[in-house]
Amino acid sequence: MEDMKKAIMDFAENSKKSKFYFNDIQKAVQKVLPDAKARMIKKAATELINEEKLIYFSTGSSTMYGMKGKGQTEDH
């Protein structure tokens, strides 16, 4: 789980975009950890949200993830 969380944070920190879809996170994690399943990646992302390292960003029609304090997010 810690490896997954690290992979997600690495992706979020190095991404040119400030907001991204779950599919983007999943692809990035599976490049590093090919055996990672979507359900476990989702759990890791949810833990990061609970730890306030990531935040949800709702576009109305879909939910995206963002890194807290990076780009234009709801807490600005």
Residue, then its C-alpha position, 0 to 999 in steps of 0.5 A: m500500500e505504501d508503494m502505491k501511495k508513493a507512486i500516486m504522490d510521485f505522479a501528482e507531484n510530477s504531473k504538468k496538470s493540477k487535476f487528473y482522473f482516476n484512470d490517469i492515476q491508475k496508468a501511472v501506478q501500473k507503470v511502476l507496479p504492474d500487478a496493482k489492481a484498480r481497487m487497491i489503487k482506489k484505496a490508496a488514493t482514498e487514504l491520501i485524501n484522508e491524509e489531506k495530501l490529495i483532494y477531490f475536485s468535482t467538475g459537476s459531471s465527474t470527480m477528479y483528483g488534485m494535489k492539495g495546494k497545487g493549481q486552482t483547487e477548491d481551497h483557494 
